[in-house]
Amino acid sequence: MAVLGNPRDALMDWLARMDPSHREILLASLALLVLFVIGTTGYAFLEGWTVMDGLYMTFITLSTIGFQEVQTLSDHGRLFTLGLGITGIGLLTFVVARSAQLLLASERLRERQNMKQINDLSDHYIICGYGRVGERLAEDLRAAGKPFVVVDISDEEIAELREEDLLYVQGNAEDEEVLEKAGLDRARCLILTLPEDSSNVFVALTAREMNPDLFILARTVDHDNQSKLLHAGADKVIAPSEVGADRMAQVVLRPNVDQFMERVLHAHALSLQIDEVEVHPSAPLAGQSLAESNFRQQFDAVVIGIIDAETGDMTFNPTPSARIDAGDILIVLGDSSVIQALREKVCT
């Protein structure tokens, strides 16, 4: 049977292992609690008050609220109040100040950790604007396991990002320094979802100048601004209102096709998904035709398109004789786990 150690030694050992700042606040808080007990007991002993009156008087004295005395104090009671106030007010001030310092230091540490993780990123996505569209994009990227950073100026949105434990940079996306902090020079894609088209145009211009090879995807509120965004440097511009209208027309005109696409494109409906896989030069598929690779039987997935590595042309519904070369991108329909296994065999 194990023998329990000395409780006092265990307590001292626990205190010794605590962070010095936490230990100071803990000990000061315990001293403050003891002072409340002394004050309550002192008023009960010196003035004959009830415990509640003594506790209340101790509280208003230490908190410097400044209400009038609960009852008329004797000279001894006033001297006791002076001693209680001198001791307790200083102690309370110390606890509040140290707690505020600790909170501030914790926030600074969290900010440094956030920036360190961002500085370690490469080939990541940057979302400018954490509104409804930006939030949904962040959810999808997170679900896909893709690294990303959100840029937003709103304190409310930044607080939400902290709560969700997402990487962020607070500031105006139109500022070059803010984009640099988000790792624009190392990023794979910049996604512009700012509420104003003019802001998206300006950020696209700035980002294109900073990183000419960056892929820029922009949202536009007004269809007429699509050409402006493209001229500003965006590679692709999407108008959510038009996408929504097209989807509604699809539901009405081709309901069965829409049902099929919904099942394919929404992971919660089925595990099927459409994804792209780049063929690595050392992959067994490189240099073979679809028939020679026995793709359908080997991976239990369907190749619905091949993007040529040299020309960028896409072949839809390729025939069995279609050749797969290194660097080609396969557009594949299949189970998510199958596509992941395919990516591991083809991309390495």
C-alpha positions in Angstrom: 0.0 0.0 0.0 1.5 3.4 -1.0 2.2 5.9 1.7 1.0 9.4 1.0 3.7 12.1 1.3 3.6 15.1 3.6 0.8 17.4 2.3 2.8 20.4 3.2 5.8 19.2 1.2 3.5 18.3 -1.8 2.0 21.8 -1.7 5.4 23.5 -1.5 6.6 21.4 -4.4 3.6 22.3 -6.5 4.1 26.0 -5.8 7.8 25.7 -6.7 6.9 24.2 -10.1 4.4 27.0 -10.9 5.2 29.9 -13.1 6.5 32.8 -10.9 3.8 35.2 -12.2 1.0 32.7 -11.5 2.5 31.9 -8.1 2.6 35.6 -7.1 -1.0 36.1 -8.1 -2.1 33.0 -6.3 -0.4 33.9 -3.1 -1.6 37.5 -3.2 -5.2 36.2 -3.8 -4.9 33.8 -0.9 -3.7 36.7 1.3 -6.6 38.8 0.1 -9.0 36.0 1.0 -7.4 35.8 4.5 -7.8 39.6 4.8 -11.5 39.3 4.1 -11.8 36.7 6.9 -9.9 38.9 9.3 -12.0 41.9 8.4 -15.3 40.1 8.8 -14.2 38.6 12.1 -12.7 41.9 13.3 -15.9 43.8 12.8 -17.9 41.1 14.5 -15.5 41.1 17.5 -14.9 44.8 17.9 -18.4 46.1 16.9 -20.6 43.2 17.6 -21.9 43.1 14.0 -23.3 40.2 12.2 -21.1 38.2 9.8 -22.9 39.7 6.8 -22.4 43.3 8.0 -18.8 42.6 8.7 -18.2 41.0 5.3 -20.0 43.9 3.5 -18.0 46.5 5.4 -14.8 44.7 4.5 -15.7 44.6 0.9 -16.6 48.3 0.5 -13.4 49.2 2.4 -11.1 47.1 0.2 -12.8 47.9 -3.1 -12.8 51.7 -2.2 -16.4 52.0 -3.3 -16.9 54.7 -0.7 -20.4 53.9 0.6 -21.2 55.1 4.1 -20.4 52.9 7.1 -22.9 50.1 7.7 -23.2 51.2 11.3 -21.5 53.9 13.4 -18.0 52.8 14.2 -16.2 53.1 17.5 -12.7 54.5 17.7 -11.3 51.0 17.7 -13.4 50.1 14.7 -12.1 53.1 12.8 -8.5 52.3 13.6 -9.2 48.7 12.4 -10.7 50.0 9.2 -7.7 52.2 8.6 -5.3 49.2 9.0 -7.6 47.0 6.8 -7.7 49.6 4.1 -4.0 50.3 4.0 -3.2 46.6 3.8 -6.0 45.4 1.6 -6.1 48.2 -1.0 -2.5 47.8 -1.8 -2.8 44.0 -2.0 -5.9 44.3 -4.2 -4.1 46.7 -6.5 -1.2 44.3 -6.8 -3.5 41.4 -7.8 -5.4 43.4 -10.4 -2.2 44.9 -11.9 -0.3 41.6 -12.0 -3.4 39.8 -13.5 -3.6 42.5 -16.2 0.2 42.2 -17.0 -0.2 38.4 -17.2 -3.1 38.7 -19.6 -1.3 41.2 -21.8 1.8 39.0 -21.8 -0.3 36.0 -22.7 -1.9 37.9 -25.6 1.5 39.0 -26.9 2.8 35.4 -26.7 -0.3 34.2 -28.6 0.4 36.9 -31.3 4.0 35.8 -31.6 3.0 32.2 -31.9 0.5 33.1 -34.6 3.1 35.1 -36.6 5.7 32.3 -36.2 3.2 29.7 -37.7 2.5 32.1 -40.6 6.2 32.7 -41.2 6.7 28.9 -41.4 4.0 28.6 -44.1 4.6 28.2 -47.9 2.4 27.4 -50.8 -0.6 28.5 -48.7 -3.8 30.4 -49.3 -4.6 33.9 -48.2 -8.2 35.0 -47.7 -8.7 38.8 -47.6 -12.0 39.5 -45.9 -13.7 37.3 -43.3 -17.3 38.0 -44.1 -19.9 35.3 -45.1 -18.0 34.3 -48.2 -14.6 34.4 -46.5 -15.8 32.4 -43.5 -17.3 29.7 -45.8 -14.0 29.5 -47.8 -12.1 29.1 -44.5 -14.3 26.3 -43.5 -13.8 24.5 -46.8 -10.0 25.0 -46.8 -9.8 23.8 -43.2 -11.9 20.7 -44.0 -9.6 20.0 -47.0 -6.5 20.3 -44.7 -5.1 23.2 -46.7 -3.0 25.8 -44.9 -4.4 29.4 -45.1 -4.2 32.8 -43.5 -7.1 35.2 -43.1 -6.5 39.0 -43.4 -9.2 41.2 -41.8 -9.3 44.6 -40.1 -12.3 44.1 -37.9 -11.7 43.4 -34.1 -14.8 41.3 -34.0 -13.7 39.1 -36.9 -10.2 38.7 -35.5 -11.7 37.7 -32.1 -13.7 35.0 -33.9 -10.6 33.8 -35.8 -8.7 33.5 -32.4 -11.6 31.5 -31.0 -11.5 29.2 -34.0 -7.7 28.9 -33.6 -7.1 30.0 -37.2 -4.1 31.9 -38.5 -4.7 35.6 -39.1 -3.2 39.0 -39.8 -5.1 42.0 -38.6 -4.9 45.0 -40.8 -6.0 46.6 -44.1 -5.4 44.2 -46.9 -4.6 47.2 -49.2 -1.4 47.8 -47.1 1.6 46.0 -48.6 3.1 45.4 -45.1 -0.1 43.5 -44.1 0.2 41.3 -47.2 3.9 40.7 -46.5 3.0 39.6 -43.0 0.5 37.1 -44.5 3.4 35.6 -46.5 2.2 36.8 -50.0 5.6 36.1 -51.5 5.3 32.4 -50.5 1.6 32.0 -51.0 -0.1 29.7 -53.6 -3.3 31.7 -54.0 -4.8 35.0 -52.9 -8.6 35.0 -52.5 -10.2 38.4 -52.4 -13.6 38.5 -50.7 -13.6 42.2 -49.5 -17.0 43.8 -49.4 -16.1 46.6 -51.9 -15.0 45.9 -55.4 -12.8 48.9 -55.4 -10.8 47.4 -52.5 -10.5 44.0 -54.3 -9.2 45.9 -57.4 -6.6 47.7 -55.4 -5.4 44.6 -53.5 -5.2 42.7 -56.8 -3.0 45.4 -58.3 -0.8 45.5 -55.2 -0.5 41.7 -54.9 0.2 41.2 -58.6 3.1 43.6 -58.4 4.4 41.9 -55.2 4.1 38.4 -56.6 3.7 38.1 -60.4 3.3 34.3 -60.2 0.5 34.3 -57.7 -2.9 32.9 -58.6 -5.5 35.6 -57.6 -9.2 34.7 -57.2 -11.6 37.6 -56.7 -15.2 38.0 -55.8 -17.2 40.9 -57.4 -20.5 42.3 -56.2 -21.1 44.1 -59.5 -20.8 42.2 -62.8 -19.6 45.3 -64.6 -16.4 45.3 -62.4 -15.3 41.8 -63.6 -13.1 43.3 -66.4 -11.6 45.8 -64.0 -10.5 43.0 -61.6 -9.1 41.0 -64.5 -7.1 44.0 -65.8 -5.9 44.6 -62.2 -4.3 41.2 -62.1 -7.0 38.7 -61.0 -6.8 35.3 -62.8 -10.4 34.4 -62.1 -13.4 36.6 -61.0 -16.6 35.1 -59.6 -19.9 36.9 -59.0 -21.7 35.0 -56.3 -25.1 36.4 -57.4 -24.6 35.0 -60.9 -23.5 31.6 -59.5 -26.6 31.5 -57.3 -28.9 32.4 -60.3 -27.3 29.7 -62.4 -27.7 27.1 -59.7 -31.4 28.0 -59.3 -31.9 27.7 -63.0 -30.2 24.3 -62.9 -32.6 23.1 -60.2 -35.6 24.2 -62.3 -34.5 23.1 -65.8 -32.4 20.0 -65.0 -33.4 18.7 -61.6 -31.9 15.2 -62.0 -28.5 16.6 -63.1 -28.6 19.0 -60.2 -29.3 16.2 -57.8 -26.3 14.2 -59.2 -24.0 17.2 -59.0 -25.1 18.0 -55.4 -24.3 14.5 -54.3 -20.9 14.6 -56.0 -19.8 18.1 -54.9 -21.1 17.9 -51.3 -19.1 15.6 -49.1 -21.9 15.4 -46.5 -24.2 13.7 -49.0 -21.8 11.1 -50.3 -18.1 10.4 -50.0 -17.8 11.0 -53.8 -15.8 14.0 -54.9 -14.3 15.6 -57.9 -10.6 16.5 -57.4 -7.5 17.1 -59.4 -4.3 15.1 -59.2 -1.0 16.0 -60.8 1.1 13.2 -62.3 4.6 13.1 -60.9 7.5 12.1 -63.3 8.3 9.1 -61.3 4.7 7.9 -61.1 4.0 4.5 -62.7 1.2 6.1 -64.7 3.5 8.6 -66.5 3.9 7.6 -70.2 0.9 5.2 -70.2 -2.5 5.4 -71.7 -5.6 5.1 -69.6 -6.1 1.5 -70.9 -2.5 0.5 -70.3 -2.7 1.9 -66.7 -5.9 -0.1 -66.0 -6.9 3.1 -64.2 -10.6 2.3 -63.5 -9.9 -1.1 -62.1 -6.7 -0.2 -60.2 -8.0 2.9 -58.4 -11.8 2.5 -58.6 -12.1 6.1 -59.9 -13.1 7.7 -63.1 -10.9 10.2 -65.1 -13.4 12.8 -66.5 -10.7 15.1 -67.8 -7.0 15.5 -68.5 -5.2 18.8 -68.6 -2.0 18.7 -70.8 1.1 19.8 -68.9 2.6 21.6 -71.9 -0.3 23.3 -73.6 -2.8 23.6 -70.7 -5.6 22.2 -73.0 -8.2 20.1 -71.3 -9.6 16.8 -72.8 -13.0 16.0 -71.5 -14.1 12.4 -71.1 -10.8 11.0 -72.5 -10.8 7.8 -74.5 -9.0 4.6 -73.2 -6.1 5.5 -75.6 -5.6 8.9 -74.1 -2.0 9.2 -72.9 -1.0 10.3 -69.4 2.3 12.2 -69.3 4.3 13.6 -66.4 3.0 16.9 -65.2 -0.5 16.3 -66.6 -3.4 17.0 -64.3 -6.1 14.4 -64.0 -9.6 15.5 -63.1 -10.9 12.5 -61.2 -14.3 11.5 -59.8 -14.3 8.9 -57.0 -14.5 8.2 -53.3 -12.5 10.7 -51.2 -10.4 7.9 -49.6 -9.7 6.5 -53.1 -8.6 9.9 -54.4 -6.3 10.3 -51.4 -4.7 7.0 -52.1 -4.4 7.9 -55.8 -2.7 11.2 -54.9 -0.2 9.3 -52.7 0.7 7.0 -55.6 0.6 9.5 -58.5 2.0 12.6 -56.9 5.2 11.0 -55.5 
